[in-house]
Amino acid sequence: MTEALELFWGNLSGFMAWNLFLAIIPCVLSFILFAKRLPKRLPLNPIWWFGLAIFILFLPNAPYIITDIIHFVDDVRVPNVSDNGVIFVLIPQYIVFILLGFQCYAVSIMNLIKYLGWLKLIKNTTWLEISLNFICAFGVYLGRFNRLNSWDLFTNPKNVIYNTIYNFANPNFLFGTILFFITFTGLYYIFKWINISLFFYWQNRSKQVSV
């Protein structure tokens, strides 16, 4: 159990804290950028559009957390890690970590969809949701296998372009992107349904309490 606890704190203070921080960025931005405000149109402020660009660039960081499951595989292979340590320490840690990351992802997209619906800019939200899931799948592939970061588009754009072009000649690229896309899309709609159900549950509960 001691070895598992050491891994727990090492993960928490290491890659988990950093990756969760990156996942929270688009979620926080979604509440700031997509808040309802008058006049009822897209803002003309260039700062808002810059924030939107940052939101899109950092959005793949949220579902990227799912790929951190590879660290779990490494953790359970560490010598002297007991079965109890895996079951009661490491598995709960990774489950909470992945759920929090994907919750940030789902909420981010839901806030964007809700905002565009409020502006009456879109009627069919499904295609936009699917497109965002595909873009994020592509971004996650670049992050996991090419080790690119969101800010590389600003700091090293040539490397991003080179790796993107190179991937089209890589047979694993199409398979990996489609696999991520299917996973993200399926989980997104599950999380969306849960979030909407909880919202209506608490809304009805609040009305009952007020009455």
C-alpha positions, 0 to 999 in steps of 0.5 A, a space after each residue: 500500500 505504501 508504494 501505491 500511496 507514493 505513486 498517488 502523490 507523485 501523480 497528483 503533484 505531477 502530470 495529473 495536476 498539470 493536465 487537469 489545469 490545462 483541461 480546466 482552461 477551456 472550461 473556465 473560458 467557456 463560462 466567460 466567453 459564452 455568457 449571455 450579454 446584450 446586445 444579442 450578437 457576437 462580440 466585436 471586441 478583439 479580446 473576445 475573439 482572441 479568447 475564443 482562439 485560445 478556447 479552441 486551441 486548449 479544448 483538446 487538452 480536456 479529452 487528452 486526459 483519457 490517454 493518460 491511462 497509459 500512466 496507469 499501466 506503468 504504475 501497476 507494473 511498478 514492483 511491490 505495488 500490492 493488489 489492494 494498492 491498485 484497487 483502493 488507491 490507483 484505480 479510484 485516482 485515475 477514475 476521478 482524474 479522467 471523469 474530471 477532465 472529460 467533464 471539463 470537455 463536455 461542459 465546455 462544448 455544451 456552453 458553446 452550443 448553448 451560447 450559439 443557440 441563444 444567438 440563433 446562429 445554429 439550428 442543428 447542433 449535432 454537426 457542430 458537436 461532431 466536428 468539434 469531437 473530430 478536431 479534438 481527436 486530431 489534436 489529441 493524436 498530435 499531443 499524444 504521439 507527436 508530443 505537441 502542445 497547444 501553445 506550439 502553434 504560436 511558439 513553433 508553428 513550423 513544427 506543427 505544420 511539419 508534423 501535421 503533413 507527416 501524419 497524413 502519410 502515417 497509416 496509424 494516424 487515421 486509425 488513431 484519430 478515428 478511434 479517439 473520435 469515436 471514443 470522445 463522441 460516445 463519451 461526450 453524449 453520455 456526459 451531456 445526457 448526465 449533465 442535462 439530467 442533473 440540471 433538470 433534477 436540481 431545477 425541479 428540486 429547487 422549485 419544490 423546496 421554494 414551494 
